[in-house]
């Protein structure tokens, strides 16, 4: 026998607290490194701009993020926040190259296209996020990433050394069988 207990729906404040709670199990233990690839700030960016959360939920996240990050830093976590900045022109260039390259077009989603059209909404969301969460204990570092090309140098293979008496050993090696 079991009983069904009806619980009241969570308040907006509780929903925002639950958002932060989903990341707590993933925080690093002593000596570990954890990388959140933008997911911690999704509520301030993608969710806000694309309407996946209510404006109040995004604002509540921006209120909660600094004290949560302060608690993390106070517990010994070294928190580094990097924003990879891409200009509008460079974003257009990269997406057009992806569209034109049959090897990369599969990476382009409907969400990418919809997000592309919302450049200034994303810019406003980024500005609000920086204003609310750039703190002394967890500052943002902005990296300009328009040019992600590395300087390429000419490479030539050096000459191999002479065998100097080396002879292949007669060992019972096990080779992977040819599947044909």
N, C-alpha and C positions, 0 to 999 in steps of 0.2 A: 504494500500500500504506500502511496506517496501523496503529498499535498502540493498543490500549485499555489505559490504565493505571488501575488501581483505586487510588483514594486512600482513606485511612481517613476515617471519618465525623468531622466536627469535634467537638471536646469542647464541653462546656457553656460553658466560658470563651471559646472561639473563636466560638461562636454569639453570645454577648453582644457580643464585639468586632465581629462582622460587623454587628450591629444598628446600632451607632454609625457604622460605616463607610458605611452607605447614605446618610447625611446629609452627609458630607464634600464631595462634589462640588457641593453646593448652598450652601456657605458663601460669604459675600460677598467679592468682590474689593475693593480699595481704592476708596472712594467709592460703593459699592453698598449698597443696603438689601435685606435678605432677611427675609421674614416666614414663620415656621413656624407654621401655625395648628394648634397643639396636637400636631402629628405627632411632634415630637421626644420628647415625654413620653407618647406612647401606651402604651409598654411599662409605664410606672408607673401608668397609669390603666386605660384600656379593656382592654388586653391582659391585665393582671393580674386585673381584676375579672371579665371575661367568660371567663377560662380560655383565652385565645388564646396564652398563653405559660405556662411552668412558673414556680412561685413562685421558684425559684432564678434563673431568667432575669430576672425583675423585680428581684430583690435585686441581682443583678450589674449591671444597668443603673443602679440607684441608687448603686452604688459607683463606677461609671465616669463618670457624668455630671459630677460636680464637677471631676475632673481634666481632662476633655475641655473643659469650659467654661472652666477656668482657662487652658488652652492657647490657647483662642480669644481670651480677653481679653488675655492676654500678647502675642498677635500683633497687637493693635490693634483687634480687633472690639469694638464697644460692644454688649454683650449686655443686653437688657432683657427681663425675664420678667414677664408679667402674668397673673394668675389672675382670670378673670371669675366672680365669686361670685354665684350665684343661690340664693335660699332654696328650701326644699322646697315651700312654699306657692306661690311664684311659678312654679316649674317646673310644678306641677300646673295652675295657671291657664293658662300658655302652651300646654301640651299639650292641655288641654280646649278652648281656643279654636281650636287647629289642627284638632282632631277635628270641631268644629262648623262650621268654615268650609270649604265645598267648594272654595274657591280655594286652600286651604293643606293640606288633608288628605293630598294626594299627597306632601308633605314628610315625613310620619310613617312611619317604617319599623318593621319588626318588632324591629329592634335598639333603636330608641328605646323601645319598650314594655318590652322585657326589661330595658334599662338603668334605666328608671324604677323598676322594682320593686327595684333593688339600691342604693337611695340610700345606705344606711349602709355598704355595702361600698365604694362610691365615696368616701364621706367618710373612711373609714379609709385608703384608698389615697392620697387627697389629703394627709392628715396625715402619712403615711409619706414621701411625696414631698417635702413641705415640710421635714420634719425632716432628710432626707438631702441636699437640694439647695439649701437657702436658705443661700447662702454670702456672705462679704464681697465677693467679686469678681463674683458673679452672684446678687443677692438677688431674692426674689419680691416683687412688688407686687400687692396684692389690691385689686380694684375691685369695689365692691358694684354689682351691675347689675340689681337688681330693678326699678328704675324707669328704663326706657329711653325714656320719653316726653320729648320736648323741650317746653319751654314754648312754647305757640303764642300768637302775638299776632294781633290783627285786622289783616288786610291789605286795603288798598284800592289800586286802580290810580290813579296820578297822572294828571292831564290831559296829553295829548300836546301838544307844541309846535305852533305854527302852521307851515304850510309855508314861510313866509318866502321865496317865490319859487321853491321847488323844483319842478322839472318832471321827470317820469319820462323818462329818456333813451331814445332810439330805438336801442338796441343789438341786435345779432343774438344774442339769448339762445337757448340750447338748453334747452328744457324736457324733463323726463322724460315720455315718452309715456304717455298714459292707457291702461292695459291693456284697456279695454273697448271 
